[in-house]
Amino acid sequence: MITVKEVITKKDWKAFATFPIKLYKDNPYYVPSFIADEMTISDEKKNPPAKGCKVKAFLAYKGDRLVGRIAGIIVNESNRVYNENAIRFSRFDFVEDIEVAKALLDAVKQFGKENGMNRLHGPWGFNDTDREGMLTYGFDKHGSYATYYNYPYYPEFMDKLGYKEESVWIEQKITFPKQGDALFNKYLKLSDFIKRKYKIREVAGTLPIKEIVKRYGDKFFDCYNAAYKDLDLFVDITGDAKKAVLEQFTLIINPRYLSILVDENDQVVAFMVLLPAIGKTIKKHNGKLNLFSIIDLLKTIKKPDAVELTLAAVRPEYKSLGFTAACIGRIVKNVVEDGITDVVSDPTLESNTAVRAQWSQAESEVIKRRQTYTIDI
């Protein structure tokens, strides 16, 4: 018999946060979240994106054995913007038993019904910077800190339970040109030309990261919110949630793989962020944050052997003017100079052709696909 209980005590939250680490213990591709972050997803002070949301987490047991977890999130601002009554499921992990999956999803459905919701969908997070989308292809590829990993039986069970496809993302492996290649030189020349023509300048690399965040953090998110506003279920990132993302970026960004372009009025008009791939380091320490894991993370960030294309945006009024190419020039130069050949993109919506076109001249291949699911309740 399967029993589902709400996560309430600190012991419950510890079990919730560590369950997937045990589930994927022998899986070489899984990357855990930080345990401390998972234990505080419903705490508005420690997880600012939870502000204004209703959150409940659940654990599933077979007898005394923990067999699954899930979180239900009602993002009121998203429902207001998109004029719907939807509840999201997130942090969804379970053993290979369809009845366990069903029991967990049913618990979130009930939570939604109690709050007037009529649709369940996910995996979605609190906002667009959270993990989202269930892996449907690429189970034999290494995961990343920014994404979910799951076993192949996850999407199989979703189909059997009657859930329908919603949003679809792809992840690509990108082959950067070698130094001196025609494409390498083209990126650099085009970058210089665009900057001169439109009188924009690069600020990444000219100031310490903390100073860039202090001076351009709000402007960065003005650009981000404007560029992403038409994507699936996007809601502006503001206030404390914005501060939380900026604080995290300050810790894990290597400025060599960052480009921020500003115009003559010192407004951010475009940016591109490639983050050092820290997934293997996090996995090595099982999602724990301590002195040893922090030292390892700092080493990885300073000299990574792989990077992930995490964010790229251009203000809508400057689209099709080549501003992205101006960002790419700096990124390509530094990545190639540092001898990094492992470059992958974090999830990009399949419908977001503008972002996917940025690397159309470079060789690339789709290595993963993921999607969200939806059902009426």
Secondary structure as a PSIPRED ss2 file (coil, helix, strand):
# PSIPRED VFORMAT (PSIPRED V4.0)

   1 M C   1.000  0.000  0.000
   2 I E   0.000  0.000  1.000
   3 T E   0.000  0.000  1.000
   4 V E   0.000  0.000  1.000
   5 K E   0.000  0.000  1.000
   6 E E   0.000  0.000  1.000
   7 V C   1.000  0.000  0.000
   8 I C   1.000  0.000  0.000
   9 T C   1.000  0.000  0.000
  10 K H   0.000  1.000  0.000
  11 K H   0.000  1.000  0.000
  12 D H   0.000  1.000  0.000
  13 W H   0.000  1.000  0.000
  14 K H   0.000  1.000  0.000
  15 A H   0.000  1.000  0.000
  16 F H   0.000  1.000  0.000
  17 A H   0.000  1.000  0.000
  18 T H   0.000  1.000  0.000
  19 F H   0.000  1.000  0.000
  20 P H   0.000  1.000  0.000
  21 I H   0.000  1.000  0.000
  22 K H   0.000  1.000  0.000
  23 L H   0.000  1.000  0.000
  24 Y C   1.000  0.000  0.000
  25 K C   1.000  0.000  0.000
  26 D C   1.000  0.000  0.000
  27 N C   1.000  0.000  0.000
  28 P C   1.000  0.000  0.000
  29 Y C   1.000  0.000  0.000
  30 Y C   1.000  0.000  0.000
  31 V C   1.000  0.000  0.000
  32 P C   1.000  0.000  0.000
  33 S C   1.000  0.000  0.000
  34 F C   1.000  0.000  0.000
  35 I H   0.000  1.000  0.000
  36 A H   0.000  1.000  0.000
  37 D H   0.000  1.000  0.000
  38 E H   0.000  1.000  0.000
  39 M C   1.000  0.000  0.000
  40 T C   1.000  0.000  0.000
  41 I C   1.000  0.000  0.000
  42 S C   1.000  0.000  0.000
  43 D C   1.000  0.000  0.000
  44 E C   1.000  0.000  0.000
  45 K C   1.000  0.000  0.000
  46 K C   1.000  0.000  0.000
  47 N C   1.000  0.000  0.000
  48 P H   0.000  1.000  0.000
  49 P H   0.000  1.000  0.000
  50 A H   0.000  1.000  0.000
  51 K C   1.000  0.000  0.000
  52 G C   1.000  0.000  0.000
  53 C E   0.000  0.000  1.000
  54 K E   0.000  0.000  1.000
  55 V E   0.000  0.000  1.000
  56 K E   0.000  0.000  1.000
  57 A E   0.000  0.000  1.000
  58 F E   0.000  0.000  1.000
  59 L E   0.000  0.000  1.000
  60 A E   0.000  0.000  1.000
  61 Y E   0.000  0.000  1.000
  62 K E   0.000  0.000  1.000
  63 G C   1.000  0.000  0.000
  64 D C   1.000  0.000  0.000
  65 R E   0.000  0.000  1.000
  66 L E   0.000  0.000  1.000
  67 V E   0.000  0.000  1.000
  68 G E   0.000  0.000  1.000
  69 R E   0.000  0.000  1.000
  70 I E   0.000  0.000  1.000
  71 A E   0.000  0.000  1.000
  72 G E   0.000  0.000  1.000
  73 I E   0.000  0.000  1.000
  74 I E   0.000  0.000  1.000
  75 V E   0.000  0.000  1.000
  76 N H   0.000  1.000  0.000
  77 E H   0.000  1.000  0.000
  78 S H   0.000  1.000  0.000
  79 N H   0.000  1.000  0.000
  80 R H   0.000  1.000  0.000
  81 V H   0.000  1.000  0.000
  82 Y H   0.000  1.000  0.000
  83 N C   1.000  0.000  0.000
  84 E C   1.000  0.000  0.000
  85 N C   1.000  0.000  0.000
  86 A E   0.000  0.000  1.000
  87 I E   0.000  0.000  1.000
  88 R E   0.000  0.000  1.000
  89 F E   0.000  0.000  1.000
  90 S E   0.000  0.000  1.000
  91 R E   0.000  0.000  1.000
  92 F E   0.000  0.000  1.000
  93 D E   0.000  0.000  1.000
  94 F E   0.000  0.000  1.000
  95 V C   1.000  0.000  0.000
  96 E C   1.000  0.000  0.000
  97 D C   1.000  0.000  0.000
  98 I H   0.000  1.000  0.000
  99 E H   0.000  1.000  0.000
 100 V H   0.000  1.000  0.000
 101 A H   0.000  1.000  0.000
 102 K H   0.000  1.000  0.000
 103 A H   0.000  1.000  0.000
 104 L H   0.000  1.000  0.000
 105 L H   0.000  1.000  0.000
 106 D H   0.000  1.000  0.000
 107 A H   0.000  1.000  0.000
 108 V H   0.000  1.000  0.000
 109 K H   0.000  1.000  0.000
 110 Q H   0.000  1.000  0.000
 111 F H   0.000  1.000  0.000
 112 G H   0.000  1.000  0.000
 113 K H   0.000  1.000  0.000
 114 E H   0.000  1.000  0.000
 115 N C   1.000  0.000  0.000
 116 G C   1.000  0.000  0.000
 117 M C   1.000  0.000  0.000
 118 N C   1.000  0.000  0.000
 119 R E   0.000  0.000  1.000
 120 L E   0.000  0.000  1.000
 121 H E   0.000  0.000  1.000
 122 G E   0.000  0.000  1.000
 123 P C   1.000  0.000  0.000
 124 W C   1.000  0.000  0.000
 125 G C   1.000  0.000  0.000
 126 F C   1.000  0.000  0.000
 127 N C   1.000  0.000  0.000
 128 D C   1.000  0.000  0.000
 129 T C   1.000  0.000  0.000
 130 D C   1.000  0.000  0.000
 131 R C   1.000  0.000  0.000
 132 E C   1.000  0.000  0.000
 133 G C   1.000  0.000  0.000
 134 M E   0.000  0.000  1.000
 135 L E   0.000  0.000  1.000
 136 T E   0.000  0.000  1.000
 137 Y E   0.000  0.000  1.000
 138 G C   1.000  0.000  0.000
 139 F C   1.000  0.000  0.000
 140 D C   1.000  0.000  0.000
 141 K C   1.000  0.000  0.000
 142 H C   1.000  0.000  0.000
 143 G C   1.000  0.000  0.000
 144 S C   1.000  0.000  0.000
 145 Y C   1.000  0.000  0.000
 146 A C   1.000  0.000  0.000
 147 T C   1.000  0.000  0.000
 148 Y C   1.000  0.000  0.000
 149 Y C   1.000  0.000  0.000
 150 N C   1.000  0.000  0.000
 151 Y C   1.000  0.000  0.000
 152 P C   1.000  0.000  0.000
 153 Y H   0.000  1.000  0.000
 154 Y H   0.000  1.000  0.000
 155 P H   0.000  1.000  0.000
 156 E H   0.000  1.000  0.000
 157 F H   0.000  1.000  0.000
 158 M H   0.000  1.000  0.000
 159 D H   0.000  1.000  0.000
 160 K H   0.000  1.000  0.000
 161 L C   1.000  0.000  0.000
 162 G C   1.000  0.000  0.000
 163 Y C   1.000  0.000  0.000
 164 K E   0.000  0.000  1.000
 165 E E   0.000  0.000  1.000
 166 E E   0.000  0.000  1.000
 167 S E   0.000  0.000  1.000
 168 V E   0.000  0.000  1.000
 169 W E   0.000  0.000  1.000
 170 I E   0.000  0.000  1.000
 171 E E   0.000  0.000  1.000
 172 Q E   0.000  0.000  1.000
 173 K E   0.000  0.000  1.000
 174 I E   0.000  0.000  1.000
 175 T E   0.000  0.000  1.000
 176 F C   1.000  0.000  0.000
 177 P C   1.000  0.000  0.000
 178 K C   1.000  0.000  0.000
 179 Q C   1.000  0.000  0.000
 180 G C   1.000  0.000  0.000
 181 D C   1.000  0.000  0.000
 182 A H   0.000  1.000  0.000
 183 L H   0.000  1.000  0.000
 184 F H   0.000  1.000  0.000
 185 N H   0.000  1.000  0.000
 186 K H   0.000  1.000  0.000
 187 Y H   0.000  1.000  0.000
 188 L H   0.000  1.000  0.000
 189 K H   0.000  1.000  0.000
 190 L H   0.000  1.000  0.000
 191 S H   0.000  1.000  0.000
 192 D H   0.000  1.000  0.000
 193 F H   0.000  1.000  0.000
 194 I H   0.000  1.000  0.000
 195 K H   0.000  1.000  0.000
 196 R H   0.000  1.000  0.000
 197 K H   0.000  1.000  0.000
 198 Y H   0.000  1.000  0.000
 199 K C   1.000  0.000  0.000
 200 I C   1.000  0.000  0.000
 201 R E   0.000  0.000  1.000
 202 E E   0.000  0.000  1.000
 203 V C   1.000  0.000  0.000
 204 A E   0.000  0.000  1.000
 205 G C   1.000  0.000  0.000
 206 T C   1.000  0.000  0.000
 207 L E   0.000  0.000  1.000
 208 P C   1.000  0.000  0.000
 209 I H   0.000  1.000  0.000
 210 K H   0.000  1.000  0.000
 211 E H   0.000  1.000  0.000
 212 I H   0.000  1.000  0.000
 213 V H   0.000  1.000  0.000
 214 K H   0.000  1.000  0.000
 215 R H   0.000  1.000  0.000
 216 Y H   0.000  1.000  0.000
 217 G H   0.000  1.000  0.000
 218 D H   0.000  1.000  0.000
 219 K H   0.000  1.000  0.000
 220 F H   0.000  1.000  0.000
 221 F H   0.000  1.000  0.000
 222 D H   0.000  1.000  0.000
 223 C H   0.000  1.000  0.000
 224 Y H   0.000  1.000  0.000
 225 N H   0.000  1.000  0.000
 226 A H   0.000  1.000  0.000
 227 A H   0.000  1.000  0.000
 228 Y H   0.000  1.000  0.000
 229 K C   1.000  0.000  0.000
 230 D C   1.000  0.000  0.000
 231 L C   1.000  0.000  0.000
 232 D C   1.000  0.000  0.000
 233 L C   1.000  0.000  0.000
 234 F C   1.000  0.000  0.000
 235 V C   1.000  0.000  0.000
 236 D C   1.000  0.000  0.000
 237 I C   1.000  0.000  0.000
 238 T C   1.000  0.000  0.000
 239 G H   0.000  1.000  0.000
 240 D H   0.000  1.000  0.000
 241 A H   0.000  1.000  0.000
 242 K H   0.000  1.000  0.000
 243 K H   0.000  1.000  0.000
 244 A H   0.000  1.000  0.000
 245 V H   0.000  1.000  0.000
 246 L H   0.000  1.000  0.000
 247 E H   0.000  1.000  0.000
 248 Q H   0.000  1.000  0.000
 249 F H   0.000  1.000  0.000
 250 T H   0.000  1.000  0.000
 251 L H   0.000  1.000  0.000
 252 I H   0.000  1.000  0.000
 253 I C   1.000  0.000  0.000
 254 N C   1.000  0.000  0.000
 255 P H   0.000  1.000  0.000
 256 R H   0.000  1.000  0.000
 257 Y H   0.000  1.000  0.000
 258 L E   0.000  0.000  1.000
 259 S E   0.000  0.000  1.000
 260 I E   0.000  0.000  1.000
 261 L E   0.000  0.000  1.000
 262 V E   0.000  0.000  1.000
 263 D C   1.000  0.000  0.000
 264 E C   1.000  0.000  0.000
 265 N C   1.000  0.000  0.000
 266 D C   1.000  0.000  0.000
 267 Q C   1.000  0.000  0.000
 268 V E   0.000  0.000  1.000
 269 V E   0.000  0.000  1.000
 270 A E   0.000  0.000  1.000
 271 F E   0.000  0.000  1.000
 272 M E   0.000  0.000  1.000
 273 V E   0.000  0.000  1.000
 274 L E   0.000  0.000  1.000
 275 L E   0.000  0.000  1.000
 276 P E   0.000  0.000  1.000
 277 A C   1.000  0.000  0.000
 278 I C   1.000  0.000  0.000
 279 G H   0.000  1.000  0.000
 280 K H   0.000  1.000  0.000
 281 T H   0.000  1.000  0.000
 282 I H   0.000  1.000  0.000
 283 K H   0.000  1.000  0.000
 284 K H   0.000  1.000  0.000
 285 H C   1.000  0.000  0.000
 286 N C   1.000  0.000  0.000
 287 G C   1.000  0.000  0.000
 288 K C   1.000  0.000  0.000
 289 L C   1.000  0.000  0.000
 290 N C   1.000  0.000  0.000
 291 L H   0.000  1.000  0.000
 292 F H   0.000  1.000  0.000
 293 S H   0.000  1.000  0.000
 294 I H   0.000  1.000  0.000
 295 I H   0.000  1.000  0.000
 296 D H   0.000  1.000  0.000
 297 L H   0.000  1.000  0.000
 298 L H   0.000  1.000  0.000
 299 K H   0.000  1.000  0.000
 300 T H   0.000  1.000  0.000
 301 I H   0.000  1.000  0.000
 302 K H   0.000  1.000  0.000
 303 K C   1.000  0.000  0.000
 304 P C   1.000  0.000  0.000
 305 D C   1.000  0.000  0.000
 306 A E   0.000  0.000  1.000
 307 V E   0.000  0.000  1.000
 308 E E   0.000  0.000  1.000
 309 L E   0.000  0.000  1.000
 310 T E   0.000  0.000  1.000
 311 L E   0.000  0.000  1.000
 312 A E   0.000  0.000  1.000
 313 A E   0.000  0.000  1.000
 314 V E   0.000  0.000  1.000
 315 R C   1.000  0.000  0.000
 316 P H   0.000  1.000  0.000
 317 E H   0.000  1.000  0.000
 318 Y H   0.000  1.000  0.000
 319 K C   1.000  0.000  0.000
 320 S C   1.000  0.000  0.000
 321 L C   1.000  0.000  0.000
 322 G C   1.000  0.000  0.000
 323 F H   0.000  1.000  0.000
 324 T H   0.000  1.000  0.000
 325 A H   0.000  1.000  0.000
 326 A H   0.000  1.000  0.000
 327 C H   0.000  1.000  0.000
 328 I H   0.000  1.000  0.000
 329 G H   0.000  1.000  0.000
 330 R H   0.000  1.000  0.000
 331 I H   0.000  1.000  0.000
 332 V H   0.000  1.000  0.000
 333 K H   0.000  1.000  0.000
 334 N H   0.000  1.000  0.000
 335 V H   0.000  1.000  0.000
 336 V H   0.000  1.000  0.000
 337 E H   0.000  1.000  0.000
 338 D C   1.000  0.000  0.000
 339 G C   1.000  0.000  0.000
 340 I C   1.000  0.000  0.000
 341 T C   1.000  0.000  0.000
 342 D E   0.000  0.000  1.000
 343 V E   0.000  0.000  1.000
 344 V E   0.000  0.000  1.000
 345 S E   0.000  0.000  1.000
 346 D C   1.000  0.000  0.000
 347 P C   1.000  0.000  0.000
 348 T E   0.000  0.000  1.000
 349 L E   0.000  0.000  1.000
 350 E C   1.000  0.000  0.000
 351 S C   1.000  0.000  0.000
 352 N C   1.000  0.000  0.000
 353 T H   0.000  1.000  0.000
 354 A H   0.000  1.000  0.000
 355 V H   0.000  1.000  0.000
 356 R H   0.000  1.000  0.000
 357 A H   0.000  1.000  0.000
 358 Q H   0.000  1.000  0.000
 359 W H   0.000  1.000  0.000
 360 S C   1.000  0.000  0.000
 361 Q C   1.000  0.000  0.000
 362 A C   1.000  0.000  0.000
 363 E E   0.000  0.000  1.000
 364 S E   0.000  0.000  1.000
 365 E E   0.000  0.000  1.000
 366 V E   0.000  0.000  1.000
 367 I E   0.000  0.000  1.000
 368 K E   0.000  0.000  1.000
 369 R E   0.000  0.000  1.000
 370 R E   0.000  0.000  1.000
 371 Q E   0.000  0.000  1.000
 372 T E   0.000  0.000  1.000
 373 Y E   0.000  0.000  1.000
 374 T E   0.000  0.000  1.000
 375 I E   0.000  0.000  1.000
 376 D E   0.000  0.000  1.000
 377 I C   1.000  0.000  0.000
